[in-house]
Amino acid sequence: MREIEQALSWPGPSMLGKEFARGSISDTRLPTRLLTPHKLLDVIMRRSLSVPQFRCFRAGEELHPSRFLSDLVSRRGQSIRVPDMRRLGRLLDDGCTLVLDEVNFFDPTMEVACRALQWWSRELVQVNTYLTTQDAAGFSLHWDDHDVVIVQLAGEKSWEVRGASRIAPMYRDAEPNNEPPEDVLWAGTMRPGDVMHIPRGYWHQATRTDRGDGFSLHATFGFVKRAGANWIAWLADRAREHELFRHDLERWTTSASIEVQQETLTQAATELIKAHPPAEFLSAREEQRPAPRHIPHLPIFGNLTDVVCVTEFPPHVHEADDVVTVQAAGKKITFAAKAAPALRMLLSGTPAHVADVAEQTDIDAAQLADVLVKEELCAQLTPELSSGYTGLVTSETSSKEH
């Protein structure tokens, strides 16, 4: 998103994961447009939630779910685990931290924000929210196994950020990573509109223990970038396509036979690596990622008037000779070359009014939109989904600070 780039003085997503950075979004309306404390509590109230997606912390310790969740029994005897809003109210009044993971799964604005960041970074993104009240403490000093961009949405919170004690640590790693470095990169206060990028492996903590009355709400956008280990795992699946790699490994035959198999497999593995470079892995990941959840279009509910592309990554559009090919969501669709201008508008990632596309391109956009919706590259722009796009794109500049 342009706002993130401007706030962090980045030329583009290439800086993601490279270095610690912070800045501030100049558009003061954007944080409240993304989420407010009341909106978050409303989302929580209207959902059936459970641990670990929804957690509550007090005095730095995670509370047992019985302290903030209860079972709602319907008149038919069905038990549903829901947040107990009365108990949550008391906890918030006394001082605690509520954590709701994957808010983009519930809220259209956060869904749109994450999709925009995915298209920008070409990485999967999810957003977790943290509501801290009074002088409650947050998590103790820790590191994440993915890069994060933190946006302060409301209130204030004190932060401390240190560097990494292990280069490029991973969730599944060869060595433990339990000792933080002594040097502090930055310590200070995050206020509404402030943005901070913390690379994978950097130690950090946040708290309101020095704040007294008040609250803080921030959103953490997590980017799970692909590493060489992921490419190797993908290659292992490609190996299954070749009969040689599907044969059992020799164990009980002669040493000569075992050595021959080893040499044959080594040579074949080398050829496999050369044939499928990392760039192919990244491209295939984008093209084959299934479409996310969306409301299906049913003609019985009305005509298809407005659509938006909902693929996890930008569709790959290739023009060659007299055809244009679109690859996304595990689909490969071919159209006549003259459809390219309309396809680019419909697949731009921003809402498109089908009649306007037809007027501007002189193409039967309704037919194209129908195909794209049926193939799940686009979705009907419902009022709820449309609300997620409103007010997120601005032309204002941002202040910078490192």
NUKOL-893738 format. One record per atom (N, C-alpha, C): z, x, y; residue in one letter. Coordinates in steps of 0.2 Angstrom, whole numbers, plus 5000, padded with zeros to 4 digits. Layout:
<sites>
ZXYa;...
</sites>
This chain:
<sites>
500050044994m;500050005000m;500050045006m;499650025011r;499650065017r;500350075021r;500750025020e;501350035024e;501750085021e;501750095014i;502150155011i;501850215013i;501150225013e;500850285015e;501050305022e;501050255026q;501150275033q;501950295034q;502350255031a;503050265032a;503250335029a;502950365024l;503050425021l;502650485023l;502150465028s;501650515030s;501250545024s;501050505020w;500650525014w;499950505015w;499550555013p;498750545013p;498550495008p;498950475003g;498750434997g;499250444992g;499050414986p;499550414980p;499650484977p;499250534979s;499350594976s;499950634977s;500350604982m;501050634983m;501550604979m;501450554975l;501950524971l;502150564966l;502850574966g;503150624961g;503150694963g;502850714969k;502850784971k;503450804975k;503750764980e;504250794984e;504650734986e;505250744988f;505650694991f;505450684998f;505450615000a;505150605007a;505550535009a;505550525016r;505850465018r;505550455025r;505550385027g;505250365033g;505450295035g;505150265039s;505350195041s;504650155042s;504650095040i;504150045041i;504250015048i;503750015053s;503849995059s;503849915060s;503549885055d;503449815055d;504149785053d;504549765057t;505249735056t;505249675052t;504649635051r;504649575048r;504549585040r;504249645038l;504049655031l;504649655027l;505249685028p;505749685023p;506049615022p;506049575027t;506349505025t;505749465022t;505149485023r;504549445020r;504649465012r;504749525011l;504849545003l;505349505000l;505949505003l;506549474999l;507149475004l;507549425004t;508249415007t;508749405002t;509349415004p;509949405000p;509949334997p;509849285002h;509849214999h;509249204995h;508649234996k;508149214991k;508249244984k;508549304984l;508749334978l;509249294974l;509749274978l;510249224974l;509949164972l;509449134975d;509149074973d;508749094967d;508349144967v;508049164961v;508449174955v;509049204956i;509549214951i;509849144948i;509949104953m;510249034951m;509748994947m;509149004948r;508648954944r;508348984938r;508649044935r;508349074929r;508949074924r;508649074918s;509149094912s;509049174911s;509649204913l;509649274913l;510149304908l;510049364906s;510549394902s;510549474903s;511049504900v;511149574901v;510649604896v;510249664897p;510349704903p;509949694909p;509449644909q;509049624915q;509449604921q;510049574920f;510449554925f;511149584924f;511449624928r;512049654928r;512449654934r;513149654933c;513549654939c;514049714938c;514149754944f;514649814944f;515149804949f;515749824947r;516349824952r;516749884951r;516849914957a;517249984957a;516850034952a;516250034952g;515850074948g;515750064941g;516150014938e;516049994931e;515649934930e;515349924925e;514949864923e;515349814920e;515349754923l;515749704921l;515449664914l;515949644910h;515749604904h;515349544906h;514749524903p;514349464905p;514749404906p;515349394902s;515749334903s;516049324910s;516049384914r;516349374920r;515849344925r;515149344924f;514749314929f;514149274925f;514149264919l;513749224915l;514149164911l;513749104911s;514149054907s;513549014903s;513748984898d;513348944894d;513348874896d;512748854898l;512648784900l;512348744894l;512748684893v;512548644887v;512148584889v;511548574887s;511248514889s;511448454885s;511248394887r;511448334883r;511248324876r;510748364875r;510548374868r;510848424864r;511348464867g;511748514863g;511448584864g;510948594868q;510548654868q;510948704873q;511148764871s;511548804875s;511048854878s;511148864885i;510748904889i;511148954893i;511049014892r;511449064896r;511149074903r;511649054908v;511449054915v;511949094919v;511749114925p;512249144930p;512749094932p;513349114932d;513849064935d;513949084942d;513649034946m;513649054954m;514249044957m;514749014954r;515449014957r;515749074956r;515749104950r;516049164949r;515649224953r;515049214953l;514649264957l;514849264964l;514949204967g;515149204974g;515849234975g;516249224971r;516949264971r;516849334971r;516449354966l;516349434965l;516049464971l;515549424974l;515149454980l;515649454986l;516049404986d;516549404992d;517049454992d;517249474986d;517749534985d;517349604985d;516749604983g;516449664984g;516149684977g;515449684976c;515249704969c;514449724970c;514149744965t;513449754965t;513049714960t;512549674962l;512149634957l;511549674956l;511349684950v;510649714949v;510249664945v;509649654947l;509149614944l;508549654943l;508349664937d;507749704935d;507149664935d;506549694936e;505949654936e;505949594939e;506049594946v;506049534950v;505349514951v;504849554950n;504149534950n;503949484945n;504349484940f;504249434934f;504449364936f;504849354942f;505049294944f;504749274951f;504649314955d;504549304962d;503749324964d;503349274966p;502649284968p;502549344973p;502949344978t;502949404983t;503049464980t;503549474976m;503649544972m;503049554967m;502849504964e;502249514959e;501649544963e;501549514969v;500949534973v;501049604975v;501649624978a;501849684980a;501749744974a;501949724968c;501949774963c;501249784961c;500849724961r;500149734959r;499749774964r;499949764971a;499549804976a;499749884975a;500349894973l;500549964972l;500249994965l;500149954961q;499849974954q;499049994956q;498749954960w;498049964962w;498050024966w;498550044970w;498550094974w;498650164970w;499150154966s;499350214962s;499050224955s;498750174953r;498450174946r;498950184941r;499650164942e;500150174937e;500550104937e;500850084931l;501250024931l;501850024935l;501949974938v;502549964943v;502949904942v;503649914942q;504049864942q;504549874947q;504849814950v;505349824955v;506049794953v;506549834954n;507249804953n;507549804960n;508049754960t;508449744966t;509149754965t;509449774971y;510149794971y;510549764977y;510949714976l;511349684981l;512049704981l;512249744986t;512949764986t;513349734992t;513949714990t;514349684996t;514949724997t;515249715003q;515849745005q;515849815004q;516349845002d;516449915001d;516349934993d;515949904990a;515849914983a;515449984982a;515550014976a;515150074974a;514550054970a;514050094971g;513450084966g;513550134960g;512950154957f;512950194952f;513250264954f;513550294949s;513750364950s;513050414950s;513150474952l;512650524952l;512250524946l;511550504946h;511150504940h;510450524942h;509950524937w;509250534938w;508850484935w;508250464937d;507850424934d;507250454930d;507050424925d;506450454921d;505750434924d;505750414930h;505150384933h;505250394941h;504650404944d;504650404951d;504850344954d;505250344960v;505450274963v;505250284971v;505050224973v;505050214981v;505550154982v;506050174986i;506550124988i;506450104995i;506450034996v;506450005002v;507049965004v;507349985009q;507949945012q;507749885015q;507949825012l;507749765014l;508249735019l;508849745018a;509349715023a;510049755022a;510449755028g;511049785027g;511049865027g;511549895026e;511549975026e;511949995019e;511650055017k;511950095012k;511950165013k;512450205010s;512450275011s;512150305004s;511750355005w;511450385000w;511550465000w;511550494994e;511550564993e;510950584988e;510550624990v;509950644985v;509950724984v;509950744978r;509950814976r;509250824972r;509150884971g;508550904967g;508550894960g;508050914956a;508050914949a;508450974946a;508750964940s;509051014936s;508651034930s;508150994929r;507651004923r;506950984926r;506451024925i;505851014927i;505550954923i;505250904926a;504950854923a;505350824917a;505950804918p;506350774912p;506050704910p;506150684904m;505850624901m;506350584897m;506150524896y;506650474893y;506750504886y;506250514882r;506350554876r;506150624877r;506650664877d;506550734879d;506850784873d;506650844874a;506850894869a;507550924871a;507850914877e;508450944879e;508850894883e;509550894883p;509850854887p;509850874895p;509950834899n;509950844906n;510550814910n;511150844909n;511750814911n;512150844917n;511850904919e;512250934925e;511750934931e;512050904936p;511650894943p;511750964947p;511250974951p;511251034955p;511751024960p;511951084963e;512551084969e;512251064975e;511651084977d;511351074984d;511151004985d;511250984991v;511150914993v;510450914997v;509950884995l;509350874999l;509450835005l;509750775004w;509850735010w;510450685009w;510850675014a;511350625014a;511350585020a;511350525020g;511350485026g;511350405024g;511150365029t;511150295029t;510450265028t;510350215024m;509750185024m;509850115027m;509350095032r;509450035036r;508749995035r;508749935037p;508249885035p;507549925038p;507049925033g;506449955035g;506350025033g;506950055031d;506850125029d;506550135022d;506150185021v;505850195014v;506050265012v;506150275005m;506250335003m;505950344996m;505650404995h;505350424988h;505750474985h;505950454979i;506350504975i;505950514968i;505750584968p;505350594962p;505750594955p;505450584950r;505750584943r;506150654942r;506750634940g;507250694938g;507650714944g;507550684950y;508050704956y;508650664955y;509250694956w;509850664956w;510050624962w;510350564962h;510450524968h;511050474966h;511350454972q;511850404971q;511850364978q;512050304977a;512150254983a;512750214983a;513050204989t;513750174989t;513850134996t;514350094996r;514550065002r;515350075003r;515550114999t;516350134999t;516550155006t;516150175010d;516250205017d;516050145022d;515950085020r;515650045025r;516049985027r;516549965022g;516949905024g;516549845023g;516649795027d;516349725027d;515649735028d;515249695024g;514549695025g;514149685019g;513549705019f;513149705012f;512549755013f;512249765007s;511549795007s;511149765002s;510449765003l;510049744998l;509449794999l;509249824993h;508649864993h;508249854986h;507649864987a;507149854981a;506949924979a;506949934973t;506750004970t;506149994966t;505550014968f;504950014965f;504850074960f;504850064954g;504750114949g;504050124946g;503850184947f;503150204945f;503150254938f;502950224933v;502950264926v;502350294925v;502250364928k;501650394927k;501550424920k;500950434918r;500750464912r;500850544912r;501050564907a;501150644906a;500750664900a;500750734899g;500350754893g;500550734887g;501150724886a;501450694880a;501150624878a;501050584883n;500750514882n;500050524880n;499650574883w;498950584881w;498950604873w;499450654871i;499450674864i;499550614860i;500050574862a;500150514858a;499550464857a;499150464862w;498550424862w;498050454858w;497950524858l;497550554854l;497650544846l;498350534845a;498550524838a;498250464835a;498250414840d;497950344838d;497150354837d;496850394841r;496150404840r;495950444834r;496450484831a;496350514825a;496250474819a;496550414820r;496450364814r;495750344813r;495350354818e;494650334817e;494250374813e;494550434811h;494250484807h;494550484800h;494150484795e;494350484788e;494750544787e;494550604789l;494950664788l;495650664790l;495850624795f;496550624797f;496950564794f;496550524790r;496950474786r;497150494779r;496850554777h;497050574770h;497750604770h;498050604764d;498750624764d;498750704764d;499250724767l;499350804768l;499550834761l;499250884759e;499350914753e;500050944752e;500350934747r;501050964746r;501051004739r;500750974734w;500950994727w;500351034724w;499751044728t;499251074725t;499351154726t;498751194725t;498851264726t;498951284733t;499151344734s;499251364741s;498551374745s;498051384741a;497351394743a;497151324746a;497251274742s;497051204744s;497451184751s;498051204751i;498451184757i;498151214763i;498051284762e;497751324768e;497151294770e;496651274765v;496051244767v;496151184771v;496551144769q;496651074773q;496951094780q;497351144780q;497651154787q;497151184791q;496751224789e;496151254793e;495651194795e;495551154791t;495051094792t;495351044797t;496051034797l;496350984801l;496451014808l;496551084808t;496651114815t;495951114819t;495451134815q;494751134818q;494551064821q;494751014816a;494550944818a;494950914824a;495650944824a;496050924830a;495850954836a;495551014836t;495351044842t;494751004845t;494250984840e;493650954842e;493850884845e;494450854842l;494650784845l;494850794852l;495250844853i;495550854860i;494950864865i;494450904863k;493850914867k;493450854869k;493450814863a;493050754864a;493350694868a;494050694869h;494450644872h;494850674877h;494650694883p;495050734888p;495550684891p;496050704895p;496550664899p;496150614903p;495650624906a;495250574911a;495050514907a;494850524901e;494650464897e;495250424895e;495850454893f;496450424892f;496650374898f;496650404904l;496850364910l;496350314911l;495750324910s;495250274911s;495250214906s;495350234900a;495450184895a;496050144896a;496550174898r;497250134899r;497150084904r;496750094910e;496650054915e;496149994912e;495650014909e;495149954907e;495449914901e;495849944897q;496149904891q;496749864892q;497149874898r;497749844899r;497649774899r;498049734895p;497949654895p;498149624902p;497849564903a;497949534909a;498749514909a;499049504915p;499749484915p;499749404915p;500349384915r;500449314915r;500149274921r;499849224920h;499549184925h;499449114923h;499449064928i;499348994926i;498548984925i;498448954919p;497748944917p;497448894922p;496748894923h;496448844927h;496148794922h;496348724924l;496148674920l;495748624925l;495148614923p;494748574928p;495048504929p;495448474924i;495748414925i;496148404931i;496448464933f;496848464939f;496548474946f;495848484946g;495448494952g;494948554951g;494548564956n;494048614956n;494348684958n;493948734956l;494148804957l;493848814964l;494348814969t;494148834976t;494348904978t;494848924976d;495048994978d;495349034972d;495149094972v;495349134966v;495649204969v;495949244965v;496149314966v;496149354960v;495949414960c;495949454954c;496649474952c;496849464946v;497549484944v;497549534939v;497049574938t;497149624933t;497649674935t;497949714930e;498449764932e;498149824936e;497549834935f;497249894939f;496549864941f;496349904946p;495649884949p;495149884944p;494749824943p;494249824938p;493749884939p;493449904934h;492949964935h;492249924935h;491949934941v;491249894942v;490749954942v;490249944937h;489649994937h;489049954938h;488649984942e;487949954944e;487450004941e;487049984937a;486450024934a;485849984932a;485250004934d;484649974933d;484649904936d;484649854932d;484549784934d;485249744932d;485749774931v;486349744929v;486949774932v;487549734932v;488149764935v;488649744929v;489049794927t;489549784922t;490249794925t;490649744923v;491349744925v;491849754919v;492249804919q;492749824914q;493449814916q;493849774913a;494549764915a;494849714910a;495549724909a;495949674905a;495649674897a;495349734895g;495149734888g;494449704887g;494149684893k;493449644893k;492949694896k;492349684894k;491749714897k;491249654897k;491049644904i;490649584905i;490049604909i;489449584908t;488849604911t;488549554915t;488349564921f;488049514926f;487349544928f;486949504931a;486349524934a;486549564941a;486149614942a;486249654948a;486349624954a;486049564955k;486049534962k;486749504963k;487149494957a;487849464958a;488349514961a;488149584962a;488649634963a;489049614970a;488749594975p;489049584982p;489649534981p;489449474977a;489949424976a;490549444972a;490349484966l;490849514962l;491349554965l;491149594970r;491549644974r;492049604978r;491849544981m;492249504985m;492749474980m;492549444975l;492949404970l;493449454967l;493349514966l;493749564962l;494049614967l;494049594973s;494349644978s;495149654978s;495449604975g;496149604975g;496549564980g;496149534985t;496349494990t;496149424988t;496449364990p;496249304989p;495549284992p;495149254988a;494449234990a;494249164990a;494049134995h;493849064995h;493049064992h;493049034987v;492349034983v;491749004987v;491848954991a;491348934996a;491148985001a;491649025004d;491449075008d;491049135005d;491249154999v;490949204995v;490149184994v;490049114992a;489349094991a;488949094998a;489349075003e;488949075010e;488749145012e;489249195011q;489049265013q;488649305009q;488549285003t;488149324998t;487549284995t;487449224997d;486949184994d;486849184987d;487449184984i;487549184976i;487949124974i;487849104968d;488249044965d;488949074963d;489349084968a;489949114967a;490449064963a;490349004963a;490748954959a;490648974951a;490048984949q;489849004943q;490249074941q;490149124945l;490449184944l;491249174944l;491549144948a;492249134948a;492449104942a;492049054939d;492249014933d;492249064927d;491749114927v;491749164922v;492349204922v;492449234928l;493049284929l;493749254928l;493749184929v;494449154927v;494449144920v;493949124917k;493949114910k;494149174906k;493849234908e;493949294905e;494549324907e;494949294912e;495649314914e;495649374918e;495149394922l;495149444927l;495349414933l;495249354934c;495449314940c;495849254938c;496249234943a;496649174942a;496549124948a;496649064947q;496649014952q;497249024957q;497049024963l;497549034969l;497948974970l;498448964966t;498948914967t;499348924974t;499648864976p;500048874982p;500648924981p;500948924975e;501448974974e;501249044974e;500649064971l;500349124971l;500149144978l;499849094981s;499549114988s;500149134993s;500749104992s;501349124996s;501449194995s;501349224989g;501449294988g;501049344993g;500449324995y;500049364999y;500149355006y;500449305008t;500549295015t;501049345019t;500749375024g;501249415028g;501349485025g;501049505019l;501149575016l;500649625019l;500149605022v;499649655024v;499649655032v;499849705035t;499849715042t;499449775044t;499249775051s;498849825054s;499349875058s;499949865058e;500449895062e;500549965059e;500650015063t;500850085061t;501550095059t;501750145056s;502450155054s;502650225057s;503350225058s;503650295061s;503650335055s;503650405056k;503750445050k;504350495051k;504650515045e;505150555045e;505250595039e;505350655038h;505450695032h;506150735032h;
</sites>
